Amino acid sequence: MSTIRKRSFDTLIIGAGGGGLRAALQLSQADARVAVVSKVFPTRSHTVAAQGGVN
């Protein structure tokens, strides 16, 4: 039987688009423990997939 590891974070960011990843980077540079949750692989996040739809 496998065991479940407990982890703790200072911040949980939902979404790995440009805004979510930028927030994660900024928080991690401030020594916060950050978790990012995304429904898709980061290279298919909405900012990348917009292809010109972001102003």
N, CA and C atoms as an extended XYZ file, in Angstrom:
165
Properties=species:S:1:pos:R:3:atomname:S:1:resname:S:1:resid:I:1 pbc="F F F"
N         0.849       -1.176        0.000 N   MET     1
C         0.000        0.000        0.000 CA  MET     1
C         0.895        1.241        0.000 C   MET     1
N         0.582        2.189       -0.842 N   SER     2
C         1.377        3.413       -0.895 CA  SER     2
C         0.869        4.415        0.140 C   SER     2
N         1.761        5.287        0.541 N   THR     3
C         1.388        6.318        1.501 CA  THR     3
C         1.200        7.645        0.774 C   THR     3
N         0.365        8.474        1.327 N   ILE     4
C         0.117        9.796        0.763 CA  ILE     4
C         1.025       10.794        1.465 C   ILE     4
N         1.790       11.515        0.680 N   ARG     5
C         2.669       12.533        1.249 CA  ARG     5
C         1.887       13.821        1.486 C   ARG     5
N         2.094       14.395        2.631 N   LYS     6
C         1.491       15.695        2.924 CA  LYS     6
C         2.488       16.776        2.538 C   LYS     6
N         1.990       17.793        1.892 N   ARG     7
C         2.818       18.932        1.508 CA  ARG     7
C         2.099       20.203        1.933 C   ARG     7
N         2.863       21.204        2.243 N   SER     8
C         2.246       22.480        2.607 CA  SER     8
C         2.838       23.586        1.741 C   SER     8
N         1.990       24.537        1.403 N   PHE     9
C         2.381       25.653        0.557 CA  PHE     9
C         1.858       26.940        1.162 C   PHE     9
N         2.532       28.023        0.845 N   ASP    10
C         2.060       29.339        1.267 CA  ASP    10
C         0.948       29.829        0.345 C   ASP    10
N         1.039       29.444       -0.929 N   THR    11
C         0.094       29.926       -1.936 CA  THR    11
C        -0.244       28.815       -2.911 C   THR    11
N        -1.508       28.735       -3.285 N   LEU    12
C        -1.964       27.827       -4.336 CA  LEU    12
C        -2.504       28.681       -5.469 C   LEU    12
N        -1.928       28.517       -6.660 N   ILE    13
C        -2.357       29.280       -7.830 CA  ILE    13
C        -3.099       28.341       -8.760 C   ILE    13
N        -4.301       28.728       -9.138 N   ILE    14
C        -5.113       27.946      -10.060 CA  ILE    14
C        -4.940       28.549      -11.449 C   ILE    14
N        -4.348       27.779      -12.350 N   GLY    15
C        -4.147       28.229      -13.724 CA  GLY    15
C        -2.687       28.503      -14.021 C   GLY    15
N        -2.191       27.895      -15.099 N   ALA    16
C        -0.786       28.040      -15.472 CA  ALA    16
C        -0.625       28.872      -16.735 C   ALA    16
N        -1.519       29.835      -16.929 N   GLY    17
C        -1.355       30.771      -18.032 CA  GLY    17
C        -0.291       31.793      -17.665 C   GLY    17
N        -0.178       32.819      -18.478 N   GLY    18
C         0.839       33.836      -18.236 CA  GLY    18
C         0.729       34.482      -16.868 C   GLY    18
N        -0.481       34.817      -16.465 N   GLY    19
C        -0.684       35.460      -15.165 CA  GLY    19
C        -0.361       34.546      -13.999 C   GLY    19
N        -0.812       33.300      -14.091 N   GLY    20
C        -0.556       32.350      -13.013 CA  GLY    20
C         0.917       32.037      -12.846 C   GLY    20
N         1.612       31.821      -13.966 N   LEU    21
C         3.038       31.512      -13.887 CA  LEU    21
C         3.848       32.725      -13.457 C   LEU    21
N         3.429       33.907      -13.870 N   ARG    22
C         4.133       35.122      -13.447 CA  ARG    22
C         3.971       35.334      -11.951 C   ARG    22
N         2.772       35.095      -11.441 N   ALA    23
C         2.539       35.210      -10.001 CA  ALA    23
C         3.368       34.184       -9.241 C   ALA    23
N         3.434       32.963       -9.764 N   ALA    24
C         4.220       31.914       -9.112 CA  ALA    24
C         5.699       32.281       -9.075 C   ALA    24
N         6.207       32.822      -10.166 N   LEU    25
C         7.610       33.230      -10.218 CA  LEU    25
C         7.895       34.324       -9.204 C   LEU    25
N         7.044       35.334       -9.174 N   GLN    26
C         7.243       36.453       -8.249 CA  GLN    26
C         7.195       35.984       -6.796 C   GLN    26
N         6.220       35.143       -6.476 N   LEU    27
C         6.098       34.641       -5.105 CA  LEU    27
C         7.273       33.751       -4.723 C   LEU    27
N         7.727       32.918       -5.650 N   SER    28
C         8.852       32.036       -5.332 CA  SER    28
C        10.134       32.833       -5.127 C   SER    28
N        10.287       33.939       -5.841 N   GLN    29
C        11.455       34.798       -5.642 CA  GLN    29
C        11.412       35.491       -4.284 C   GLN    29
N        10.225       35.567       -3.695 N   ALA    30
C        10.063       36.130       -2.352 CA  ALA    30
C        10.087       35.021       -1.298 C   ALA    30
N        10.602       33.842       -1.695 N   ASP    31
C        10.760       32.677       -0.807 CA  ASP    31
C         9.452       32.067       -0.331 C   ASP    31
N         8.378       32.244       -1.076 N   ALA    32
C         7.117       31.579       -0.745 CA  ALA    32
C         7.118       30.184       -1.363 C   ALA    32
N         6.483       29.254       -0.688 N   ARG    33
C         6.305       27.904       -1.246 CA  ARG    33
C         5.017       27.936       -2.059 C   ARG    33
N         5.146       27.715       -3.360 N   VAL    34
C         4.036       27.922       -4.289 CA  VAL    34
C         3.692       26.624       -5.003 C   VAL    34
N         2.396       26.359       -5.139 N   ALA    35
C         1.903       25.247       -5.955 CA  ALA    35
C         1.040       25.836       -7.060 C   ALA    35
N         1.232       25.331       -8.286 N   VAL    36
C         0.430       25.761       -9.429 CA  VAL    36
C        -0.346       24.557       -9.929 C   VAL    36
N        -1.657       24.724      -10.072 N   VAL    37
C        -2.524       23.652      -10.561 CA  VAL    37
C        -3.109       24.099      -11.893 C   VAL    37
N        -3.021       23.210      -12.888 N   SER    38
C        -3.539       23.529      -14.214 CA  SER    38
C        -4.304       22.338      -14.755 C   SER    38
N        -5.329       22.607      -15.545 N   LYS    39
C        -6.091       21.510      -16.137 CA  LYS    39
C        -5.422       20.963      -17.391 C   LYS    39
N        -4.448       21.688      -17.919 N   VAL    40
C        -3.730       21.242      -19.111 CA  VAL    40
C        -2.229       21.362      -18.883 C   VAL    40
N        -1.448       20.720      -19.750 N   PHE    41
C         0.008       20.821      -19.683 CA  PHE    41
C         0.400       22.282      -19.897 C   PHE    41
N         1.375       22.816      -19.150 N   PRO    42
C         1.679       24.250      -19.227 CA  PRO    42
C         1.938       24.803      -20.628 C   PRO    42
N         2.469       24.016      -21.544 N   THR    43
C         2.714       24.564      -22.883 CA  THR    43
C         1.424       24.776      -23.664 C   THR    43
N         0.303       24.249      -23.174 N   ARG    44
C        -0.999       24.463      -23.815 CA  ARG    44
C        -1.890       25.382      -22.986 C   ARG    44
N        -1.299       26.116      -22.077 N   SER    45
C        -2.085       27.045      -21.268 CA  SER    45
C        -2.677       28.120      -22.161 C   SER    45
N        -3.703       28.763      -21.687 N   HIS    46
C        -4.493       29.663      -22.526 CA  HIS    46
C        -3.705       30.819      -23.123 C   HIS    46
N        -2.741       31.374      -22.411 N   THR    47
C        -1.978       32.492      -22.955 CA  THR    47
C        -1.209       32.060      -24.198 C   THR    47
N        -0.597       30.892      -24.145 N   VAL    48
C         0.147       30.375      -25.297 CA  VAL    48
C        -0.808       30.005      -26.418 C   VAL    48
N        -1.926       29.404      -26.084 N   ALA    49
C        -2.874       28.940      -27.087 CA  ALA    49
C        -3.646       30.082      -27.746 C   ALA    49
N        -3.638       31.280      -27.152 N   ALA    50
C        -4.409       32.398      -27.692 CA  ALA    50
C        -3.900       32.847      -29.063 C   ALA    50
N        -2.607       32.758      -29.301 N   GLN    51
C        -1.985       33.090      -30.584 CA  GLN    51
C        -2.491       34.406      -31.151 C   GLN    51
N        -2.210       35.466      -30.446 N   GLY    52
C        -2.599       36.785      -30.931 CA  GLY    52
C        -3.854       37.331      -30.278 C   GLY    52
N        -4.506       36.537      -29.461 N   GLY    53
C        -5.721       36.987      -28.810 CA  GLY    53
C        -5.484       37.768      -27.537 C   GLY    53
N        -4.226       37.904      -27.123 N   VAL    54
C        -3.898       38.652      -25.914 CA  VAL    54
C        -3.401       40.021      -26.335 C   VAL    54
N        -4.009       41.073      -25.826 N   ASN    55
C        -3.601       42.436      -26.195 CA  ASN    55
C        -2.601       42.980      -25.219 C   ASN    55
